[in-house]
Amino acid sequence: MQELDPLTVAVDAVPATALTQRSDAPVGVFDSGIGGISVLRVLHRWLPHENWVYFADSAHAPYGEKSIEYVIARAQAITAELIAKHGIKALVVACNTATAEAIHILRDQYPDLPIVGIEPGIKPALALSQTRKIGIMATRRTVSSLKFQRLLQSVADQAEFVVRACDGLALAIERQDVASIHSLLTSHTQAMGHFGHHAGEIDTLVLGCTHYPLVSPELKQMIGQGVALVDPGEGIAKQLERLLNKHHLLYRLPHSGLITCQSSAKTAPVEAAMQRWCSSATQPDLSGVAG
C-alpha cells in the first residue's frame, strides 16, 4: 500500500454517503504502529464474529512525538482510506495521542460513523488503588494534551498521581528492540518511585499508550506482580459493542471474524507483532496482509 502523505491527502474526498450500513462490513482500527494490536486482540476476543481492518501507520510512528497538526492529518488520511477502500462500518482510534488530538475532528467530519477512542484508564485505576498513589505511563504528547490535563484535574483530589512521559518507549516497542525496551522500562519506572502496597507506594499503574500493554509481562517483573496494571482494552470493546448495537450494525452470524492488516511501511514487522502478541484464540489470517 502506498504511503499516505499527511500534508497532501484529500481528507474530504470521502462523502458521508460512502458510509456503509452493512453489518458484515469490517470495523477499522488504527494506531501509529503495532501498539494497537493490544487493543485489537481484546476486540477480537470480545466480538469474535466481527471482521477487522487494522492499519499500522508505522512509517509515521510514534505519534506521541509528532506535532498536533501532523497527528490530525494522519488520522484524517487513514480514516478516509479505511472508508473508501474497505467500507468500514465503525472506527476504533486505538491510539491515546490520536484520540486526544484528533477524535473530535473525525466525529465532526463523519457524524454518522460510530467512532470509539481511547484514553488513559484513570477512573478504573481509582477504583483499584488502595494506597491512593497511582502511576501513569504515557507519551509526551498525551500527557501534554488538553484532554488529558482536564481529566487529571477532574480527579486530582482523589489520589496522588505520578505521571511519566516515557520518551522512546513506544518507538522501542515498535521496533521490537528487546534491549532498548528493557533499558527504557527500567529507567522510566525507577524515575516514578517505589511500587508496592505500603503507604506512599504506587500500587496501580495506568498504561497510557497502546504500545505499553504489549510489554506488560516485562513490566510486571520490574514493578512486582501485585501492582495492578490498567489496560483500557476491555472498556473499548464494551463501548464498541454498545455503538454497533445502537446503529444495528452488530454482526450476529456465527463465524470466525477475519483480520486484514495494512501498514504505511513494511508489513513484515506488523506480521511479526501479530504472531508474537496475538494468542492462538485471536491469531489473524495474515494472508490478507497488504503493504
N, C-alpha and C positions, 0 to 999 in steps of 0.2 A: 504494500500500500504506500502510495506517495505521501511523504511528509507534508503536513499542513503548515503553511506559513501563517503565524498568528497575526501578522501585520497586513496581509493582503487578502485573506479569505473573505468571501462574501457571506457574512454571517446571517444576512437577512434573505438569503436566496431560497430558503425553505418556507413556503407558505403554511399557514395553520391548517389548510385543507389537506396537507400531506400527512397529517397525523392519523394513525390507524385506530380503528375501533375493533380490531380482531383480537380475540382472547388468545389465539395461538401465536401471535406476534411475540418477538423476543423483548426482554427488558434490557435496556442499555445500562452498562455500569462502566464508569471511567475513573481513572486515577492518574496521577503524574507518572506512574510507572507500575511496578509489580505490587506495591503496597496494598492496593485494593483487592488483591487476592484474599487477604484476611477477611474482608467483608463478603466477597463472592462465595467463599466456601460456607459461610454461615447462611447466606441467602439460598444457596443451592440445597443445603440440608433442610432448611426451614420450608422452602417451596420447591420440592423435588420435581414437580411436573412442569415447571416453567422453563422456557428457553431463554438463553442469555447471550448477549454480545458484550465481551469485555474489551475495552480499549485501554491499552497501556501507553501513555504518552511519554515513553522512555527517552525520546530524543530531546525532551524539554524538561526532564526531571532534574532536581526536585522543585516543585512549585514553591516550597517554603522559603526558597532563597531567590525568588523572582519578584519583579515589581507587581503591584496590584493590576496595572493595565495589562501586563503580559498574561497574568493568570486569567483575567476576564476574557481576553481574546482567545486563549486556548480553550477555555470552557465553552465559549460560543461556537468556535470552529468544530470542536468534537461533537457537540450536541447536534449541530446541523448535519454533520457527516452521518451520525447514527440514525437520524430521522430519514435522510434522503436515501441512504444505501441499504439500510436494514429495516426500516419501517417500525422502529421501536414503539411499544405501547406505553412505556414508562421509563423513567431515568433515575438511576441512583448515582449521586455525586459522591463517590467513595474516597473523598479526599477532604481533610479538615480545612486546608487552605482554600481550596476552590469553593467549598461551602461557605466559608466566612466571607470571601471576597466577591463571589460571582453568582451564587444561587438565586439571590433576589432578582438579578438581571435576567437569568434564564426563565424564572417564573413569570416575569413581566412579558418576555418575548414569546413564551409558549404557555399561555394561561390554561389551555385545555390538556396539557401534558402532565400527568402525575409525576412529580419530582420529589425525591427524598434525599435529604442531605445528611451530613454527619457533623457532630460537634463533640468536644471532649465531654466525657461522662461524669461531669462534676456532681450532678444531683444523685445519680446512683452511688457515687463514692461517699457522699454524705450519709446515705442510708447504711453503708457498711462500716464506716470508721468508728472505732471505739476510743482511740486516743485523741480524736478530733484534730489530727495533723495529717494532711493529705498532700501527696506529691503529684505534680502534673508534668509529664514529659511531652513536649510538642515542638514543632518547628518555630523558628523565629518569626516567620510571617504570621502564623496562627496566634502566638502569644501577643503579638503587637496589634492584632486586628481589633477593630472597634467592637465587633460582635463578641469576641472572647472577653475583652475587658469589661463589657457590660454584664456578661454572665457571671464573671468572677465577683464583680462589685455587688451583684444582687444576693450573693451568699457569703459575703466577706465576714459577717458577724456569726456565722455558724461553725466555722472551723478556721484553723491556720493552714494556709496553702503555700506550699513550696513549689514555685514554678521554675522549670528549667527549659530554656531554649536549647535543644540538643543539636547544635550545629554539626553537620557532617554525617549524622547517624543515618538519616533516610537515604542519602547517597551511597553510603557503605552497604546498606541492605539491598539497595537497588542493584549494586554491582556484585552482590553476594560475596563480598570481601570479608572472609571469616576473621582474619587477624584485625582488621580495622574495626569491625563490629565489636569484637571483644574489648579492644582498647577504648573505644568511644563509650561503650556501656559502662565500663569501669570508671572512666573519668567523670562522666555525667552523673552517675549515681553517687559517687563519692562526694561530688560537689553539693549534692542535695542534703547530705547529712545522714543521720542514723535511721535505719529501718528496723522496725520491730513492734512489739505490743506493749512496751512500757511507756509511761508518761513522757511526753516530749519526743517520741519517736514516730516516724511515718509508718502507719500500718496499712495504708491504702494508696495505690499508685494508679493514676489515670494515664492511659496510653492515648495521647492526643494526636497521633499520626497513624494512619492505617498501615504504614510500614512496620511499626513497632510490635504489634502482636505476632508478627512472623518470627520474632526472636524472643518471645516470652519464655521459652524454656531456659535459654541462657540467662535472661534477666532474673528469673526466679532463683537460679543458682547463686547469683550475686547478692540479692537482697533478702533471701530467705523464702522458703516455700510457704510460710504462714502469712506473708504480706499479700493482701488482695490486689489483683490486677483488674482494672476496669476496662473492658473491651466493648465498645458500643454496638458490635455487630448484631446481636440479637434484637436490640431495640430498633435498629434499622429494618430488620426483617419483619418485625411486627407492624411497623408503620407502612411498609410497602404492601403487605398483605391487606391492611385496612384500606389503603387507597385503591388497590386493584378491585377489591370487593365493592367499594363505593362507586367506581366507574364501570362496574360489570365487566371487568377485564381479567378476572382470575381464571386461569386455565385449570379446569377440573378433571379433564380426561386423564386416566392413569397411564402415564408413560414416563420414561426416564428423560428428563429435560436435557437439552443439548447446550453446550457451551462453545461459542465461536470466539476466538481471540484475535485481536488485531493490535498492531503496535506502530508507532510513528518511527521506530528504529528497527533494529534487527529482532526477529521473533524468537531466536534461539534462547535468550535469557528468560523470556516470558514462558516458553515451553518448559525450561528447566525449573523455573519457580513453581509452575503448576505441578510438575511431577514431585517437587520437593515438599511443598506446603499444602497440597490438597490430599486429604486422606483418600483411601480407596473408595469410600462411600460418596465422595464428591469429585472423583477423578474425571476430568472432562475428556471428551473425544477430541484430541488435538488434530485430527485430520482436517478440521475446519479452520485451522490457524491460517491467517492471511497476513502477509507482511507488506 
